[in-house]
Amino acid sequence: MARVVVTGIAMINALGLDKESSFENICKGESGVDKITLFDTNDFPVQIAAEVKGFDPLEFIDPKEVKKLDRFIQLGIKAARDAIKEAKLPEDFDREDFGIVSAAGIGGLPNIEKNSITCFDKGARRISAFFIPSALVNMLGGVISIEHGLKGPNLACVTACAAGTHAIGEAYKSIALGDASKMLVIGAEAAICPVGIGGFAAMKALSTRNDDPKKASRPFDKERDGFVMGEGAGALILEKYEDAVKRGAKIYAELVGYGESADANHITAPTLEGPLRAMKKALKMAGNIKVDYINAHGTSTPANDKNETAAIKELFGNDIPLISSTKGQIGHCLGAAGAIEAVICLMALDKGIIPPTINQISKDEECDLNYVPNSAQKKDIKVAMSNSFGFGGTNGCVIFKKVD
């Protein structure tokens, strides 16, 4: 099968509107978590999130079109444009051989909420004609494929918090099996709205540290009390190795491992075996290569962090890589998390910097590995793994390797 490499990347999150600024701030250990400004939270038990600040879609989207697009699509459009621009594709690239895989966990939740209220308060005739298209997850890929004329496979992954990672895997398969020579992966999420925050709060899944937002998300810390919702987008350009070399493209890394699995156990509670099998499959595909760094799923929930630690121990034994979770800095971006965190891994490989796990304050005996606590670490790494696990017991893992 074809070798697949990454030649363009982009991300938007609570710490930056581009990959360079956001990665720099992530490595500085800054936190984008703050009081929610997107809606009034006075009556909500959770009042904090990692919002993307300073994002104005009118700067790059026609005002008439902005009204038709949910915020997650707007974020995705920006990230996709940045990744395509960075890949420096020739003007005459074969658009029929270039596809897209989009990813989100929920999609246009704010528009679903808004139009539901309109329906009940003002009647069905007042529902926006653009409501359904703006809410569909696959419309993220649809809108972007139309903008860039991408006529290859047009797929979408809606697998909760593993969606972004699964999208990378699906893009890899499309290229490896000959369905396309290039694929754009775009994961985006913007579910910080009353129904989104209220729904996760009702599950007791979110941190309630409203009085201390910057330290609310604390992956692998003993005092962790839930995740903090984030929003953003991540984009990657995947293409055949031979094509990238032929056109002299910058190659960030080769995608050498991918694994996916199901817990088949519980709708929200994780198992050790499911994540372990996904990581095992990815490692086997990569030829049991030595992994230097793991960007953990690391949600800051009591169950996930303990479970993921145990799975990593089981897999790597006495040769455990350095690990960090960047959700303390940018929150949990749900379906976009896998794409954003893959970009973080690729930048760590490129720059030789491992971002820290911030808010490591109290040691947890059940989370006792080296999570690169509080300060970034300079290290020449060659192989990075990224984990994503989602509600419904769905798991994904990707492994990237620097190309010599």
N, C-alpha and C positions, 0 to 999 in steps of 0.2 A: 504493500500500500504506500501511497505518497507520504513523504515527510511533510509536516505542517509546521509553519513558523508564524510568529507574530511580528508584523511590520509597522503597525500603527496603534497607538493607545491614547485614551483620553478619559478623564473623569471629572465629575462635579460633585461636591459634597459640602458639608457644613463648614469646612475649613478652606474652601477655595473654589473658584469657578473654572479652574484649569488644573491639569495634572501637576504642574511644577509647584504652584503655590500650595496646593492642598497636600502634596507629599512632603514638602518642606515643613509645613505646620504640623503634620502628623508626626514627623520625626522629632520636632521640637517638643512634642508631648503636650501640645495645646489641645483644648477641648472646645468643640463647637456646640456643646450642649448648653442650653439656656432656657429661660422662660419662653413659652410659646407665644408668638405674636400673630399667627395666622388666624386665630379665633379667640374668643373670650373664654378663658378656662376657669372662671371664678367658681363654678359649681362642679368642677371636675376633681376627682381624687388625684389625678396626675396632671401636672401643669408644665412639664418640661419636655423638650425634644431637641433634636439636632437639625434645625432648619437650615436650608440654603439661603443665606442672606445676600442681598444685593443682586439677585437674579432678575433681569428685566427682559422678558421674551420679546418685547417690542423693539429691542435693539437688533434683532436678527430675523424676526418673523413679521410678516405683514399684519397690521392690526385686524384686518378682516378675518385672517386665518387664526389668530390667537384666540378669538372667541370660540372657535370650533374645536380647540385642542385642550385636553386636560393637562394639568401641570406636569404629570409624569412624561407625557409625550413631548412637551416643550423642552424639558430637561434632556430627554433622549436625543432630540434633534440637534441640540447644541453639542453634546458629546460625540455624536456620530459625525458631525461636520469636522470637529477637531481631529478625530482619529483618521478620517479619510484624507484630510489635508496633510497630516503628519506622515502618512504612508507614501506621499509623493507619487501617486499613481499617474501614469501617462494619460494624456487627454483622450487618447483613442483606445482605452482599455475595453476589453470585451465585456459588455454589460450583460450579455446573455449567459455568461459563465461566472457571474458574480452574484452571490445570494446573501441572505440576511436571516439571522435568528434573533428575535426579540425576546425579552424576558421581563416579567413583573410578577409579583406575588398576588396583587389585588387589582392593579390597573387604576381606572378612573374613579376611585372611591369618592372624592369630593363631588364629582359630577353626579354620581349615583345618589349621594345624599341630597344635593341641591335639587335635583329634579324629582326626587321622591317627595320632598317637602312641597314643591310646586304642585305636584299632582294632587296631594291631599288638601292643600290649602286653597288652590285656585282652579283645580280641575285638570283633566287629562289634556285638554286642548291647549293648555299653556306650557306643556312640556316642550323643551327645545328639540328641534329637528336634528340637531347635532349631538344630542345626548348619547345615543347608543354608539355611534362611531367614536366619540371621545372617551368612552368608558372601556371599550374592548382592548384587551392586552395586545392582541395581534395587530391592532391599528398602529401601534408604535412602529412596528416593522413596515406596515403598509404605507404609512405617510413617508417614512424615510426612503423606502424603495422607490416611491414615486418621485421624490425630490431628486434622487441621484440616478434614476433610471436603471436600478438593479433588477435584472430580469431572471436571475437564477432562483434557486429554492427560496421560498419565503415562509419561514416557520416561526412558531412561538412556543415558549416554555412557560407554563404557569404552575410551578411546583413549589409554591410557598417560598421559603427562604433559601432554597436550593436552586431556584430558577436560573439565576445568572450563571452558575457553574454548569448546570445542565445545558444551557444555551451554548457554552463553549464546547461541550462535548458533542452536541448535535452539529455544530459548525465543523468540527473536526471530522465527523463521520461523513458529512457531505463532500468534503474535499478528498478524504482518504478513499472513498468509494467512487470517486470520479464524477459526482453530480455537479461539481463546481470547482473552479481553480482558486477562487477567492471567496471569503465569507466575512461579512460584518456581523459581529456580535454586539448587541446593544441591550443592556439591562437598565431599567429605570423604575423608580418608585417615588410617589408623592402622596402618602396616605395620612399626613398629619392634618387631620380634620376632626370634628367632634365625634363622628361615628368611629373613625379609626382609633383615636386615643381612648374613647369610651369603651369600645369593644375589647381592646387588649387589656385595659384596666379592669374590666369586669372579670377577665380570666385570671387576674392577679399576676400577670406576666411582666408588668412594667415596674420600674423603680419608682418609689414614692418620695424620693429625696428632693422634694420641691424647694426646700430651703438651701440646698447645696448642689445646684445643677452640675457644676464642673466635676464633681466627684461622685455623681450618681451612677454612672456606668463604670463598674470596676471589675472587669473580667478576672476570674480565678482568685479574687480576694475573698477572704473568709466572710466579710460583711456584705457581700453582694446581695441585692434584694430584687433583681429583675433587670430587664434590658431597657434601654432608652431608644425610642423610635427615632430613626434618621430618615433622610430623603436624599436623592441624588441620582446620578447616572454614571455608568461605566461603559466604555466602548473599546473593542479590539478588532483589528484587521488581521484575519488569518489567511495565509496563502501557501501554495506549494513552495517548498524549499527551493527547487530548481528555478521557478519563476522569480522568486525574490533575489536570488543570486544573479540571475541573468540581467535583471534591470538595476542591479547595484543598490538595492534597498537596504536600509538599516534593519538588521534583524535583532529584535530584543531577546528572543529565546525560541527554542523549539518546544512544541507541546509533545512531550514524550509519554505522558501517562494520564489516563482517565478512568475513573471507576464510579459506578452508581449502584445503589442497592435500596432495598426497602426493609424497614424494621418489621412490618406486618405484626405490630404489637398494640399500639395505642395511638390515638389521634394527636396527642401532644407530648406525652412522656417519651423520652428517648430510651433506646436500649444501647448496650455496649456493642452488640454483635453487628447491628446495621452499619454504623459509621466505620467500624473495624473492617467489614467486608468491602466497603467502598474504597477505603485507603489501601487495602490489600490488593484489590484489582488494579488500582492506579499504579501501585508500586510494581506489580507483576508485569504490566504492560510496559513500564519503563525499564524493565530488565533488572529489577531489584537494585536500582542505582542508589548511591548514597545521597540522602537528602540533607541539605545544610540548614534549611529554614522552613518552618511551617507557619503560615498565616492561619491561625485557628479560627473555627467558627466563633468560639469564645464570646458568648452572648451576655455574660454577666448574670445569668440565671443560676440558681443553685443546682438544678438538675443537669443542664447542659455541660457546664464547666467541669463538674465532677466526672461526668460520663465521658466527655471527650478526653480528659486527662487519662482515664483508665484505658481507653481504646488506644491512645498513643503509646502508653507504656506496654500494652500487650503486643503491639506491632513492632516497636523498635527495641524493646528489651533494654540492654545496657548502652545502646548507642543512639540515644534520643537527640534529635536536632534541637537547635534553638527555636523557641516558639514565641509568637506574640499574637495578641488580638488587638486590632486597631479600632474596635467598636467603642472603646473608652473615649476616643477622640471624635469620631464621626457618627456615633450611634449605630443602631442596627437598621440598615437600609432595606430590609426585607428582601424582596425579589431582585433588587439591584445589588445586594451585598456581594454575591459571588463575582459579578463582573467588576465591581469597584475593587474588591480585594485581590482579584487576579491582576489588575493594573498595578496595585500596590506591590505585589510580589515581583512583577516585571521591572518596576522601578527600583526595587531593592536589589535585584540582580544587576541592573544596569549601573547603579550608583555605588554599590558596595556598602549599603547602609541598611541595617535591620531596624525597622521602627519599633518603638517600645510598647509595652502594655502599661498604660498609665493607671494611676490610682491603685497600685499595689501597696497596700498599707498593712493589712493584717494577714499573716500567713495562714493558709488552710492546709491542714495535714493531708487532705485528700486531693489537693492541687499543689503538689510539691515539686514541680519541674522548673526549669529555667525559662521563664516567660519574658526575658529581657525587661526587667522591671524598671519602669519610670524614665529610663534614659536610653536613647537610640544607641546602637552599637555598630561601629564601622567594622565590616568584615567582608572579605572577598568571597562571595558565595556563588556556586555554580548551579545549584539545583534548589528549587523552591516548590513547596506543596501548598495548596489552598483548599481548605475544607468548608463545605456548606451543608447544613442539615435543616430540614423543614418539617413543619407540621404535616401530619399524615404519615410520618415515618419515612420520608424520602431523603436520600443522602447523595452527595456528589463530591468528588475529589479530582483535582487536576494537578499535574506535575509539569513544571517548566524547567528546561535545561539551557544554559547558555551555549551558544554555538561557537565552536573554536574557529 
